[in-house]
Amino acid sequence: MLAQLERLRGYPCVERRLAAGTLGLHGWFYEVHTGAVLEHRPADDAFLPL
C-alpha cells in the first residue's frame, strides 16, 4: 500500500500538484474479513480506523 503511494508521488504531474497544494493523496486499506476501513496516518506511521 505505501509503496503504491510512493510510486504515485514519483510521477512528475503528481509531484507538481502535491507541491502546489492542489492534490492530496490518501492511503486506505479495506479488511475484507472485518469490513473495516483503515487510513494511513503518516504522523503515526500506522493504519488506523477512519
N, C-alpha and C positions, 0 to 999 in steps of 0.2 A: 504494500500500500504506500508506504513512504517513498519507496523507490519510484513509484509512478508519479508522485507529486514532484520529486526532484527532476525526473525526466521532462515533465511539463515545463518546469521552471527554466530548463535549458533551451527551449525554443525561443529564438530572438523576438518574435512577436509577443509572446507571453512575458518574457523578461522586460520588454519595453513598457508594457501596460502595467505590470506589477510595480515597476519603478515610478511610473506616473501616478500610481494610486487609482487607476481606473479598472483594475481587475483584482479579485481576491480568489485564492484557492482554498478549498476546504476538503479535508480527508475524512470521509465517513466509512464506517465498516458495519455491515449488516450480519448479525449472527443468525443464521437460518434456524438453528435448533431452539433458540430462545425468542427470536423476533426482536431482539434488542438492536438499537441503532447506536453506534458509538462514534464519537467525533474525536479526531486527533487534536489535542491541545498542546501546541509547541512549548508553551511556558512550563507545562508539567511533563512534557515528552511522554505522553500517555494517551491512550484511547479511553475516553470517559463517556458515560451515558449522556445523551442530549437532554 
